[in-house]
């Protein structure tokens, strides 16, 4: 089965910047593009196949057609015809709202399919780029609500100056916010549910404050404290370095300047590769595909081996 590419789904938002279009080398003119949804099974924002015999098909229709051959037998039993991950590039020109996501059980109690656990891999960002992740000190749900009301909630959050290669794992329940100037790759469960905690008293283009979900968020927040919310790993050349392993995805980074053969013969899952820099040729033995910075490909679960040739850095994700 062939390596699959998709048409990017570009999302224009009030906080969006101007990095995504040139990074992906797209011949379009759009302003304030905050997100490029690379691989998506989210209803009404499904990825469309861009190449090969399935060109023009929606991703979830392709899952329904190919089943375990595309996503893996266990994954198909677990997730059915909905592709289980949402893969994005995000460019924040302005600070995003402070948010939290429910876990699967909390989301399902409110009529949603699943919650949202996610991770960020920071790409080349502004020198002063920052983000917020996790609580700095213990607060109670009552104190949290009071801090939202009196505009001091940021005082309770850990702020990080970030640079290329930084990684943050964001399990459901962790308060977070992407800061201005941050450019990143995001991997998450297939879910678009977000509870907005605080929006810095900003108004939308119509002069209205955006809706906050103070009570819903309070019920989802993980109030526990960690010493450091940044994911620690040792960067290495020409081998895979695992960044995150959780019930929803496993993600590694590869920084290659020599050919490498990846063996997926024992893996019962699709694999998503997101190119962060450089370019390479991907070969399964039957076909060759070029992958360059800003592109994302989906390897079907039937893929046995993949030869990568070139100078490239990419994220590898499977379930």
Backbone bond lengths (Angstrom), bond angles and torsions (degrees), N, CA, C in turn:
res aa  C-N    CA-C-N  psi(-1)  N-CA   C-N-CA  omega(-1)  CA-C   N-CA-C  phi
1 X - - - 1.469 - - 1.527 109.54 -
2 X 1.308 117.91 145.26 1.454 122.23 -171.10 1.524 113.28 -79.48
3 X 1.325 114.85 159.47 1.469 122.39 171.90 1.523 107.92 -72.37
4 X 1.318 116.89 133.74 1.464 121.49 -171.23 1.530 110.96 -109.57
5 X 1.333 115.23 132.71 1.461 122.17 171.08 1.528 108.80 -113.15
6 X 1.329 115.65 159.27 1.461 121.01 -178.01 1.526 110.56 -129.71
7 X 1.321 114.59 155.55 1.466 119.75 171.30 1.527 108.39 -72.52
8 X 1.328 118.41 129.67 1.462 118.51 178.59 1.528 111.50 -67.70
9 X 1.314 116.13 144.59 1.466 122.34 175.83 1.525 106.50 -103.95
10 X 1.320 116.65 107.15 1.461 121.64 -175.26 1.522 110.28 -91.52
11 X 1.330 115.56 129.44 1.457 121.92 -176.87 1.526 109.80 -111.92
12 X 1.339 115.25 116.00 1.466 120.34 175.68 1.525 108.84 -87.99
13 X 1.331 115.72 126.22 1.463 121.85 -177.46 1.526 109.32 -138.11
14 X 1.325 115.96 161.92 1.464 120.61 -176.59 1.526 112.57 -61.78
15 X 1.332 116.39 -29.77 1.465 120.14 -177.58 1.531 113.20 -95.83
16 X 1.339 118.06 4.01 1.464 122.08 -174.30 1.519 113.35 -71.32
17 X 1.333 115.56 156.05 1.459 121.47 -178.21 1.512 113.18 -113.84
18 X 1.338 115.95 -149.47 1.470 120.64 -175.15 1.521 112.76 -129.52
19 X 1.334 118.28 20.33 1.462 120.87 -177.51 1.525 113.56 -88.31
20 X 1.309 118.27 -32.16 1.467 120.81 -169.11 1.530 112.87 -65.99
21 X 1.331 117.91 -44.48 1.473 120.81 -177.11 1.532 111.37 -59.32
22 X 1.355 119.28 -53.14 1.470 117.93 178.73 1.527 113.36 -68.36
23 X 1.324 117.89 -34.35 1.461 120.51 179.32 1.525 110.81 -60.75
24 X 1.334 116.38 -40.39 1.454 121.18 -179.92 1.538 112.31 -88.41
25 X 1.351 117.10 -0.99 1.465 122.66 178.92 1.534 111.10 54.52
26 X 1.333 114.93 48.12 1.457 120.45 -178.99 1.527 110.43 -93.68
27 X 1.307 116.40 142.16 1.459 122.21 179.63 1.531 109.54 -94.67
28 X 1.323 115.53 62.95 1.462 121.39 177.90 1.524 108.35 -137.85
29 X 1.321 115.37 157.32 1.464 120.56 176.60 1.527 107.98 -116.83
30 X 1.321 115.48 107.91 1.462 121.81 179.05 1.521 108.38 -142.89
31 X 1.311 115.74 143.41 1.458 121.13 178.24 1.530 109.66 -104.68
32 X 1.324 115.75 156.07 1.463 123.40 173.74 1.540 112.30 52.58
33 X 1.329 115.30 47.74 1.466 120.11 174.86 1.531 107.44 -83.94
34 X 1.313 115.90 107.88 1.463 120.65 -177.50 1.511 113.45 -92.13
35 X 1.338 116.97 -25.02 1.456 119.95 -176.40 1.520 110.85 -142.87
36 X 1.318 115.34 142.99 1.456 122.24 165.43 1.520 107.02 -118.15
37 X 1.340 115.82 110.53 1.456 120.41 177.18 1.519 107.25 -80.41
38 X 1.310 115.93 108.93 1.463 122.79 -173.34 1.521 112.21 -82.04
39 X 1.307 115.84 -45.48 1.464 122.12 178.33 1.516 106.80 -137.98
40 X 1.320 117.25 117.91 1.461 120.31 -173.30 1.521 111.76 -144.30
41 X 1.336 114.90 131.38 1.453 121.41 170.40 1.513 111.88 -108.91
42 X 1.340 116.90 12.90 1.466 121.29 -179.05 1.526 109.88 -68.12
43 X 1.309 116.55 131.61 1.463 121.71 -179.23 1.524 110.73 -55.01
44 X 1.310 116.10 135.09 1.468 125.18 -178.71 1.533 113.30 71.29
45 X 1.327 117.35 1.37 1.473 121.10 173.37 1.523 109.12 -141.19
46 X 1.328 115.64 46.66 1.461 120.46 -177.61 1.522 111.21 -81.74
47 X 1.314 114.90 140.88 1.459 120.30 175.13 1.530 110.80 -66.22
48 X 1.343 114.57 146.15 1.458 122.34 177.07 1.523 108.60 -112.66
49 X 1.332 116.61 130.39 1.460 121.06 -179.52 1.533 109.79 -62.48
50 X 1.341 115.59 135.58 1.466 120.62 -174.35 1.516 113.79 -106.65
51 X 1.334 118.04 -4.13 1.461 119.08 -174.76 1.524 110.97 -147.52
52 X 1.344 115.51 164.41 1.453 121.57 168.75 1.516 115.92 72.31
53 X 1.317 114.93 -163.16 1.468 120.52 -172.60 1.523 113.43 -69.93
54 X 1.328 117.31 -18.27 1.465 120.27 -179.28 1.529 112.16 -103.39
55 X 1.314 117.18 14.12 1.469 121.50 -178.44 1.533 110.62 -53.81
56 X 1.337 115.34 132.75 1.458 121.56 179.38 1.518 114.25 93.94
57 X 1.330 118.03 -11.43 1.469 120.53 -179.83 1.520 111.19 -80.58
58 X 1.335 116.35 146.61 1.459 121.51 172.22 1.531 108.91 -75.64
59 X 1.331 115.41 148.13 1.457 120.70 -174.91 1.523 112.32 -58.46
60 X 1.328 118.21 -47.07 1.463 119.16 -177.53 1.526 112.16 -67.45
61 X 1.333 117.49 -30.27 1.467 120.06 173.79 1.525 110.29 -66.14
62 X 1.336 116.23 -35.70 1.451 120.54 177.79 1.530 110.76 -67.96
63 X 1.334 116.34 -38.93 1.469 120.22 175.22 1.527 109.96 -60.61
64 X 1.329 116.70 -44.95 1.468 121.09 -179.37 1.528 111.32 -62.81
65 X 1.325 115.97 -33.28 1.464 120.47 -179.43 1.521 111.99 -75.73
66 X 1.342 116.65 -46.74 1.465 120.73 -170.95 1.529 113.34 -98.59
67 X 1.316 116.23 -18.45 1.472 122.54 175.07 1.533 111.62 52.87
68 X 1.329 116.36 -129.70 1.458 120.82 -175.69 1.509 114.48 -62.11
69 X 1.330 117.63 -24.52 1.462 119.72 177.50 1.522 111.45 -64.53
70 X 1.312 117.00 -27.25 1.462 120.47 178.24 1.520 111.83 -90.05
71 X 1.335 117.51 -51.07 1.466 120.16 -170.88 1.523 113.91 -104.47
72 X 1.325 118.29 -13.16 1.461 121.76 -174.71 1.521 109.84 105.90
73 X 1.310 116.71 143.95 1.470 120.62 -174.81 1.528 111.95 -62.59
74 X 1.333 117.26 -48.07 1.471 119.72 -179.90 1.520 111.03 -64.37
75 X 1.319 117.43 -40.54 1.460 120.65 179.16 1.523 111.12 -63.35
76 X 1.340 116.55 -38.58 1.465 118.44 -179.91 1.530 110.52 -67.03
77 X 1.319 117.46 -38.82 1.461 119.95 176.19 1.525 111.37 -64.97
78 X 1.304 116.33 -35.09 1.471 121.69 -176.52 1.521 112.80 -78.15
79 X 1.329 116.87 -40.83 1.465 120.57 -171.03 1.524 114.48 -113.64
80 X 1.325 117.75 -10.51 1.458 119.72 -179.41 1.508 111.85 65.41
81 X 1.331 116.43 -140.64 1.465 121.63 -173.76 1.529 114.23 -85.94
82 X 1.318 117.82 6.29 1.468 120.03 177.75 1.523 109.84 -100.93
83 X 1.324 116.08 123.84 1.464 119.47 178.19 1.530 108.58 -62.03
84 X 1.347 118.64 132.97 1.469 119.92 -165.90 1.523 117.10 -83.15
85 X 1.336 118.74 -8.73 1.465 119.94 -177.57 1.520 111.76 -124.65
86 X 1.325 114.74 151.95 1.459 123.20 172.17 1.522 106.82 -118.65
87 X 1.333 116.07 122.34 1.463 123.51 -174.09 1.520 108.34 -115.48
88 X 1.354 116.90 127.65 1.464 120.38 -173.89 1.529 111.77 -138.26
89 X 1.332 115.05 157.14 1.458 123.24 156.46 1.530 106.41 -106.87
90 X 1.336 117.04 138.86 1.463 122.10 -178.79 1.520 110.01 -128.11
91 X 1.322 115.90 131.78 1.465 122.96 176.86 1.523 108.59 -123.78
92 X 1.319 115.79 109.20 1.466 120.97 -178.26 1.526 109.59 -101.36
93 X 1.315 116.70 106.14 1.459 121.06 174.99 1.523 110.16 -79.88
94 X 1.334 115.63 -27.91 1.467 121.74 177.46 1.530 108.61 -127.85
95 X 1.310 115.72 161.77 1.464 121.76 178.82 1.527 110.84 -59.84
96 X 1.343 116.23 132.45 1.457 120.24 172.68 1.517 109.87 -80.45
97 X 1.313 116.35 163.27 1.458 120.47 175.94 1.525 110.19 -63.76
98 X 1.321 116.21 158.15 1.460 121.62 172.98 1.526 107.58 -79.39
99 X 1.342 116.19 129.21 1.455 121.18 -168.92 1.524 111.65 -134.71
100 X 1.318 113.95 166.98 1.458 121.37 167.73 1.523 107.34 -148.80
101 X 1.330 116.09 152.08 1.461 120.78 178.84 1.523 110.12 -117.27
102 X 1.327 117.94 144.68 1.466 121.04 176.39 1.525 110.71 -76.14
103 X 1.338 115.81 160.14 1.454 118.87 170.51 1.526 108.88 -83.66
104 X 1.319 116.87 179.47 1.467 120.48 -174.36 1.526 111.39 -59.99
105 X 1.328 116.76 -44.87 1.462 120.29 -177.48 1.521 111.57 -63.76
106 X 1.333 117.01 -43.76 1.463 120.97 178.96 1.525 110.79 -65.14
107 X 1.325 117.02 -41.31 1.468 120.42 -179.93 1.526 110.63 -64.17
108 X 1.317 116.46 -44.12 1.462 120.23 -178.02 1.524 111.76 -66.93
109 X 1.326 117.19 -30.15 1.459 120.90 176.65 1.524 111.44 -66.10
110 X 1.353 115.99 -22.40 1.463 121.57 178.92 1.524 112.07 -105.28
111 X 1.337 116.41 19.24 1.451 120.45 173.42 1.512 115.66 83.53
112 X 1.349 117.20 8.96 1.459 119.89 177.48 1.524 109.63 -98.99
113 X 1.327 115.15 158.43 1.459 119.91 -173.65 1.524 112.41 -70.72
114 X 1.327 115.87 -45.91 1.465 119.98 -179.38 1.517 110.14 -156.64
115 X 1.331 114.24 162.79 1.457 120.49 178.50 1.512 110.97 -84.34
116 X 1.342 115.03 -157.58 1.459 117.72 -175.60 1.527 110.99 -143.33
117 X 1.314 114.52 107.51 1.459 122.52 164.71 1.512 106.76 -104.30
118 X 1.336 116.83 140.00 1.457 119.47 -174.01 1.517 111.51 -147.90
119 X 1.329 115.91 174.05 1.459 121.89 173.64 1.524 109.34 -143.19
120 X 1.339 114.70 156.28 1.458 121.23 176.36 1.519 110.00 -122.36
121 X 1.325 116.17 136.81 1.461 122.60 167.79 1.521 106.40 -115.50
122 X 1.334 116.77 116.95 1.463 121.05 -174.76 1.529 109.65 -78.65
123 X 1.322 115.07 130.49 1.457 122.15 176.92 1.535 108.89 -102.07
124 X 1.325 116.76 -170.58 1.464 119.64 -176.97 1.525 109.39 -62.27
125 X 1.314 116.07 114.73 1.463 122.46 -173.22 1.522 110.01 -122.58
126 X 1.328 115.66 176.55 1.462 120.83 177.98 1.539 109.62 -63.22
127 X 1.337 117.90 149.89 1.474 120.38 -178.20 1.527 113.69 -57.37
128 X 1.334 116.31 -29.43 1.469 119.79 -177.71 1.530 111.86 -103.52
129 X 1.326 117.86 18.18 1.465 121.06 -177.64 1.521 111.01 -65.06
130 X 1.329 115.22 139.55 1.454 121.02 179.50 1.530 109.53 -137.88
131 X 1.328 114.61 168.36 1.461 120.32 169.40 1.516 108.88 -149.75
132 X 1.321 115.43 164.11 1.460 122.74 177.91 1.519 108.37 -112.19
133 X 1.327 117.04 133.86 1.460 120.88 177.93 1.515 110.08 -153.03
134 X 1.332 116.40 116.75 1.452 121.46 172.83 1.517 114.28 85.31
135 X 1.323 114.65 161.35 1.463 121.97 -179.86 1.524 111.11 -83.33
136 X 1.326 114.78 138.56 1.460 121.97 179.61 1.521 111.20 -79.81
137 X 1.320 115.97 -36.19 1.469 120.88 -179.77 1.522 108.76 -147.74
138 X 1.298 116.24 167.22 1.457 121.18 -175.86 1.523 110.73 -68.79
139 X 1.322 115.92 131.10 1.462 121.60 170.51 1.523 108.14 -134.13
140 X 1.302 115.65 155.62 1.458 121.31 176.82 1.529 109.25 -93.19
141 X 1.325 118.18 163.78 1.470 119.86 175.20 1.525 112.28 -56.30
142 X 1.322 116.92 -35.55 1.472 120.34 179.02 1.528 110.51 -68.37
143 X 1.328 116.70 -41.43 1.468 119.96 178.18 1.531 110.63 -66.36
144 X 1.315 115.82 -37.91 1.468 120.07 177.34 1.531 110.34 -57.90
145 X 1.329 117.88 -49.17 1.464 121.18 -178.77 1.520 111.19 -61.77
146 X 1.344 116.45 -40.52 1.463 120.08 179.11 1.527 111.00 -64.62
147 X 1.335 117.09 -38.54 1.470 120.72 -179.03 1.531 111.42 -69.62
148 X 1.326 116.84 -32.50 1.462 119.13 174.15 1.526 109.43 -65.57
149 X 1.313 116.34 -43.39 1.473 121.40 -178.13 1.524 112.14 -64.55
150 X 1.341 116.75 -39.37 1.469 118.38 -175.51 1.534 113.23 -100.52
151 X 1.325 115.98 17.55 1.465 122.47 172.46 1.530 114.36 63.70
152 X 1.324 117.52 31.71 1.465 120.20 179.74 1.531 112.92 -117.81
153 X 1.324 118.20 12.00 1.459 119.97 -174.58 1.527 111.90 -61.70
154 X 1.338 118.04 -29.63 1.466 119.30 179.85 1.526 111.57 -64.98
155 X 1.345 116.95 -23.72 1.460 119.93 179.03 1.525 112.19 -65.48
156 X 1.324 117.30 -19.69 1.468 121.16 -177.72 1.521 112.42 -94.05
157 X 1.352 117.96 -0.53 1.458 120.92 -172.56 1.523 112.17 -110.51
158 X 1.321 116.39 148.39 1.456 122.13 176.78 1.524 109.91 -80.47
159 X 1.323 115.59 128.76 1.459 121.37 178.63 1.519 109.58 -108.74
160 X 1.340 116.37 136.30 1.452 122.23 -178.16 1.517 111.00 -124.30
161 X 1.322 116.79 130.58 1.461 121.10 165.18 1.522 106.30 -76.56
162 X 1.336 118.03 129.65 1.461 120.06 -171.43 1.517 112.17 -122.06
163 X 1.314 115.03 154.15 1.455 122.04 176.96 1.513 110.64 -145.34
164 X 1.316 115.64 174.25 1.464 121.57 -175.24 1.528 111.29 -55.31
165 X 1.320 116.01 130.72 1.451 121.61 178.52 1.513 114.51 97.34
166 X 1.322 118.14 -11.67 1.460 120.16 176.10 1.524 109.69 -68.23
167 X 1.325 115.97 144.58 1.460 121.93 -177.55 1.522 109.51 -130.51
168 X 1.327 115.77 137.32 1.461 122.11 176.27 1.515 108.90 -131.88
169 X 1.326 115.76 124.97 1.460 122.60 173.72 1.518 107.58 -94.97
170 X 1.338 116.30 130.89 1.461 121.77 -174.39 1.519 109.71 -124.66
171 X 1.337 117.29 82.36 1.460 118.38 175.39 1.522 110.17 -63.39
172 X 1.321 116.29 152.42 1.470 119.97 176.38 1.518 109.04 -50.09
173 X 1.334 115.58 137.06 1.456 120.41 179.84 1.511 114.84 102.76
174 X 1.341 117.92 -14.60 1.465 120.55 -179.01 1.533 110.02 -88.55
175 X 1.311 116.65 123.48 1.470 121.38 176.51 1.528 109.12 -66.16
176 X 1.352 116.29 140.82 1.453 118.83 -178.13 1.525 111.05 -160.10
177 X 1.321 115.22 164.45 1.461 121.81 174.90 1.523 108.73 -162.83
178 X 1.331 116.48 134.28 1.462 121.56 175.51 1.522 108.38 -84.65
179 X 1.334 116.42 131.06 1.452 120.98 -177.55 1.520 112.97 -90.44
180 X 1.336 115.29 166.33 1.465 121.89 -179.15 1.524 110.57 -60.16
181 X 1.336 115.53 138.17 1.455 121.58 176.93 1.514 114.59 87.99
182 X 1.337 117.38 3.46 1.460 120.83 -176.87 1.523 110.85 -94.44
183 X 1.320 115.55 130.36 1.465 123.30 178.97 1.523 106.89 -120.20
184 X 1.338 117.86 125.76 1.462 118.68 -172.53 1.520 112.52 -151.38
185 X 1.334 113.84 164.16 1.460 122.59 169.98 1.523 107.19 -102.84
186 X 1.335 116.08 136.55 1.467 121.35 -178.18 1.525 109.80 -123.76
187 X 1.318 115.14 134.93 1.460 122.36 176.00 1.515 106.90 -124.24
188 X 1.337 117.47 129.93 1.452 120.42 -173.50 1.520 111.22 -152.94
189 X 1.321 114.58 167.18 1.449 119.60 170.17 1.530 109.93 -61.10
190 X 1.322 115.47 156.06 1.467 119.59 175.42 1.523 108.76 -73.07
191 X 1.309 114.12 93.83 1.461 121.04 -178.86 1.508 108.33 -164.37
192 X 1.312 116.78 142.65 1.464 120.26 177.25 1.528 110.34 -119.62
193 X 1.355 116.08 26.09 1.458 120.24 -177.88 1.535 109.92 -90.87
194 X 1.320 115.09 123.88 1.464 122.50 -179.17 1.517 109.04 -137.87
195 X 1.325 116.41 134.34 1.462 120.88 174.30 1.526 108.10 -105.07
196 X 1.328 114.51 116.51 1.463 121.39 -177.07 1.521 108.96 -83.78
197 X 1.325 115.97 121.10 1.462 122.10 -177.02 1.523 111.69 -91.06
198 X 1.327 115.70 -44.78 1.465 120.37 -173.92 1.521 108.56 -155.07
199 X 1.333 116.90 139.37 1.467 120.89 -175.14 1.522 112.07 -128.17
200 X 1.342 116.54 24.06 1.462 122.17 173.82 1.530 113.02 58.59
201 X 1.333 115.27 27.40 1.468 121.73 178.00 1.539 112.72 58.89
202 X 1.337 116.62 29.27 1.460 120.96 179.61 1.525 109.93 -83.40
203 X 1.337 114.92 155.59 1.456 120.88 177.31 1.520 109.48 -114.01
204 X 1.336 115.91 150.68 1.454 120.37 178.56 1.524 110.08 -79.74
205 X 1.338 115.96 -175.54 1.465 120.12 -175.98 1.527 112.69 -63.92
206 X 1.349 116.74 -17.55 1.461 121.06 178.70 1.531 112.50 -97.01
207 X 1.343 116.00 5.38 1.455 119.84 177.52 1.513 114.70 84.10
208 X 1.325 117.15 15.04 1.469 120.76 -178.62 1.523 111.09 -108.60
209 X 1.341 115.06 147.58 1.449 119.49 171.95 1.528 108.77 -70.60
210 X 1.347 116.59 141.05 1.464 118.95 176.78 1.534 109.57 -75.47
211 X 1.319 114.34 151.09 1.457 120.13 -176.57 1.517 111.14 -63.93
212 X 1.335 116.32 136.86 1.461 122.82 172.81 1.525 108.88 -103.91
213 X 1.329 115.52 154.57 1.469 121.42 -178.63 1.527 108.36 -122.84
214 X 1.324 115.74 55.86 1.464 121.63 -170.57 1.526 112.64 -57.97
215 X 1.319 117.85 -48.19 1.460 120.57 -176.76 1.528 111.39 -71.30
216 X 1.307 116.95 -45.51 1.468 120.20 179.15 1.526 110.80 -59.97
217 X 1.331 116.01 -40.09 1.458 120.26 178.60 1.525 111.26 -65.36
218 X 1.332 116.00 -41.44 1.465 120.17 -178.66 1.522 111.67 -57.72
219 X 1.308 116.69 -32.89 1.459 121.18 -178.74 1.526 112.27 -79.05
220 X 1.334 117.18 -13.35 1.467 121.45 -176.82 1.523 113.51 -106.14
221 X 1.317 117.51 -20.99 1.461 120.99 -173.13 1.522 111.57 -63.20
222 X 1.319 115.24 135.02 1.459 121.68 169.60 1.527 106.56 -87.74
223 X 1.319 116.91 111.00 1.468 121.35 -174.54 1.525 113.11 -87.68
224 X 1.325 117.88 6.84 1.462 120.42 178.79 1.532 110.31 -75.05
225 X 1.339 115.65 162.74 1.459 122.12 -174.46 1.529 109.84 -118.99
226 X 1.320 115.93 138.77 1.458 121.51 171.65 1.521 109.18 -121.37
227 X 1.337 116.08 154.88 1.468 120.07 -179.15 1.526 111.95 -70.25
228 X 1.340 116.47 -34.07 1.457 120.44 -177.88 1.527 108.13 -151.05
229 X 1.317 116.39 124.93 1.465 120.86 -177.99 1.526 112.53 -93.69
230 X 1.311 116.02 -0.64 1.459 119.90 177.30 1.531 108.97 -81.76
231 X 1.332 117.56 138.90 1.456 121.85 178.65 1.523 109.43 -80.68
232 X 1.324 116.37 126.64 1.467 120.92 -178.63 1.530 109.69 -96.56
233 X 1.328 115.89 135.24 1.455 121.58 175.66 1.519 108.28 -156.05
234 X 1.334 116.09 162.55 1.456 121.71 178.73 1.521 109.04 -105.19
235 X 1.310 117.02 114.41 1.466 120.80 179.58 1.522 109.73 -69.27
236 X 1.342 116.16 135.72 1.467 121.54 179.83 1.526 109.31 -139.98
237 X 1.313 116.24 149.99 1.459 121.44 179.33 1.521 110.26 -88.35
238 X 1.337 114.92 145.21 1.457 123.48 168.84 1.529 114.40 59.63
239 X 1.309 115.66 35.31 1.463 121.95 170.38 1.527 108.18 -160.07
240 X 1.316 115.72 156.03 1.449 119.23 178.61 1.517 111.48 -76.66
241 X 1.326 116.44 135.58 1.462 122.24 177.50 1.524 107.85 -118.43
242 X 1.328 116.54 113.53 1.461 119.77 -178.24 1.527 110.59 -70.14
243 X 1.328 115.49 131.27 1.461 122.20 -179.38 1.525 111.68 -102.93
244 X 1.321 116.29 -48.01 1.465 121.97 -176.12 1.520 109.06 -140.46
245 X 1.313 115.79 133.66 1.462 121.55 169.15 1.523 107.22 -130.99
246 X 1.324 116.51 118.63 1.459 121.43 -178.38 1.523 108.24 -144.23
247 X 1.334 119.89 174.19 1.461 120.41 -177.94 1.525 114.61 -61.51
248 X 1.347 117.68 -15.00 1.457 120.54 -172.85 1.517 113.53 -105.28
249 X 1.324 117.72 -25.42 1.466 120.73 179.08 1.527 109.92 -166.69
250 X 1.321 114.33 158.14 1.466 122.89 170.61 1.516 107.02 -124.28
251 X 1.326 116.58 126.91 1.462 121.06 -176.46 1.518 110.51 -127.73
252 X 1.341 115.43 133.66 1.458 122.84 175.73 1.523 109.20 -127.12
253 X 1.327 115.50 160.47 1.464 120.80 175.52 1.523 108.35 -115.63
254 X 1.335 115.56 139.30 1.462 123.24 175.89 1.523 108.35 -120.68
255 X 1.337 116.07 130.29 1.463 122.35 176.32 1.528 106.33 -123.07
256 X 1.326 116.16 98.03 1.457 121.36 -168.16 1.524 112.75 -112.66
257 X 1.323 116.00 139.27 1.465 120.83 167.21 1.528 110.26 -133.22
258 X 1.330 116.37 16.67 1.451 122.25 172.96 1.527 108.27 -145.13
259 X 1.328 118.32 157.31 1.468 120.30 -177.06 1.529 111.44 -60.18
260 X 1.345 114.80 149.14 1.459 120.29 179.56 1.514 109.43 -145.66
261 X 1.318 116.19 140.90 1.455 122.18 176.68 1.523 108.87 -106.02
262 X 1.331 116.55 120.27 1.459 122.00 178.59 1.529 108.82 -99.69
263 X 1.329 116.30 129.12 1.457 121.87 -176.54 1.523 109.68 -104.25
264 X 1.333 116.75 113.37 1.463 122.26 179.29 1.527 111.93 -111.32
265 X 1.331 116.88 15.96 1.466 120.64 -172.88 1.526 113.07 -64.15
266 X 1.335 117.82 -25.77 1.473 120.91 179.93 1.525 112.49 -100.17
267 X 1.319 116.98 3.46 1.470 121.22 -175.72 1.525 110.61 -97.29
268 X 1.313 116.73 123.24 1.466 121.54 177.40 1.525 109.29 -97.66
269 X 1.315 115.73 65.22 1.468 120.59 -178.76 1.519 110.07 -161.83
270 X 1.322 115.31 153.77 1.461 121.54 163.74 1.521 108.20 -63.34
271 X 1.332 116.79 166.07 1.461 122.58 173.49 1.526 107.77 -134.85
272 X 1.329 116.95 133.70 1.459 122.69 174.68 1.522 108.68 -108.88
273 X 1.327 116.61 129.85 1.457 122.26 175.09 1.523 109.08 -113.99
274 X 1.335 116.79 125.62 1.471 123.45 177.00 1.522 108.14 -112.51
275 X 1.318 117.70 116.30 1.462 120.92 -179.66 1.526 110.05 -81.30
276 X 1.333 115.85 123.12 1.462 121.97 -178.02 1.521 112.23 -95.62
277 X 1.329 116.34 -32.36 1.467 121.16 178.01 1.520 109.10 -160.35
278 X 1.324 115.88 160.22 1.449 121.37 178.03 1.513 113.00 74.49
279 X 1.330 115.80 -161.00 1.466 120.97 177.12 1.518 108.59 -157.29
280 X 1.336 115.11 161.74 1.456 119.71 -177.97 1.523 109.27 -158.94
281 X 1.320 114.69 171.58 1.458 122.31 171.61 1.517 108.25 -109.30
282 X 1.331 116.23 131.01 1.454 122.52 176.62 1.526 107.92 -104.18
283 X 1.327 116.42 129.30 1.459 120.21 -179.48 1.517 110.18 -131.32
284 X 1.338 115.69 127.46 1.459 121.01 176.30 1.521 111.41 -99.74
285 X 1.304 116.94 2.87 1.455 121.18 -175.01 1.510 111.54 100.60
286 X 1.327 116.29 -39.85 1.462 121.16 -179.92 1.522 112.69 -96.59
287 X 1.331 116.48 -23.47 1.465 119.45 -178.53 1.516 110.46 -150.77
288 X 1.332 114.91 159.98 1.455 121.95 176.03 1.518 109.13 -123.71
289 X 1.320 115.93 140.96 1.463 122.40 178.37 1.509 108.84 -137.63
290 X 1.319 117.14 136.81 1.462 120.25 175.09 1.517 109.52 -84.73
291 X 1.317 115.91 139.32 1.461 122.51 175.23 1.518 107.56 -126.89
292 X 1.335 116.30 122.79 1.463 120.38 179.35 1.518 110.24 -125.73
293 X 1.323 115.35 166.03 1.460 121.53 -177.68 1.521 110.75 -48.80
294 X 1.333 116.14 132.35 1.457 121.54 179.51 1.506 114.05 93.87
295 X 1.337 117.48 -8.61 1.460 121.23 179.61 1.526 110.82 -100.27
296 X 1.332 115.00 155.28 1.458 122.83 178.67 1.520 108.36 -134.58
297 X 1.327 116.68 138.69 1.459 120.33 178.07 1.517 109.84 -129.05
298 X 1.322 114.48 155.34 1.466 122.67 176.84 1.526 108.42 -114.69
299 X 1.323 115.88 121.38 1.459 121.66 174.55 1.519 108.24 -95.81
300 X 1.331 118.63 123.06 1.466 120.60 177.74 1.524 111.75 -61.63
301 X 1.324 115.84 157.71 1.461 121.22 -178.40 1.525 112.22 -64.22
302 X 1.334 117.90 -17.01 1.462 121.23 178.27 1.526 112.74 -77.85
303 X 1.341 117.65 -7.53 1.465 121.30 179.67 1.530 109.95 -63.90
304 X 1.313 116.57 125.65 1.467 120.95 -179.15 1.527 112.09 -92.39
305 X 1.310 116.00 -50.99 1.462 120.92 178.75 1.523 109.01 -138.89
306 X 1.332 115.30 157.54 1.465 121.45 178.28 1.512 108.30 -140.17
307 X 1.329 115.97 123.64 1.470 120.27 175.02 1.530 108.12 -97.03
308 X 1.324 115.06 129.14 1.463 122.24 179.73 1.521 107.64 -113.47
309 X 1.336 116.83 122.85 1.464 121.72 -178.84 1.520 108.89 -128.55
310 X 1.327 116.15 120.77 1.457 120.53 179.51 1.508 110.96 145.04
311 X 1.313 114.99 -176.14 1.466 121.26 175.63 1.517 107.04 -108.13
312 X 1.330 116.61 110.03 1.451 120.34 -168.36 1.519 110.86 -155.95
313 X 1.299 115.57 149.04 1.469 121.29 169.30 1.525 107.13 -121.31
314 X 1.340 116.40 129.92 1.449 119.38 -179.54 1.520 111.54 -146.02
315 X 1.337 114.84 157.80 1.452 122.03 171.66 1.529 108.27 -96.48
316 X 1.318 115.83 137.74 1.464 123.29 175.90 1.524 108.32 -114.68
317 X 1.323 116.59 126.26 1.459 120.96 -177.87 1.507 110.94 -133.57
318 X 1.341 115.56 136.58 1.468 121.20 172.63 1.513 108.33 -145.56
319 X 1.336 115.91 170.98 1.464 121.63 -179.93 1.525 108.34 -112.37
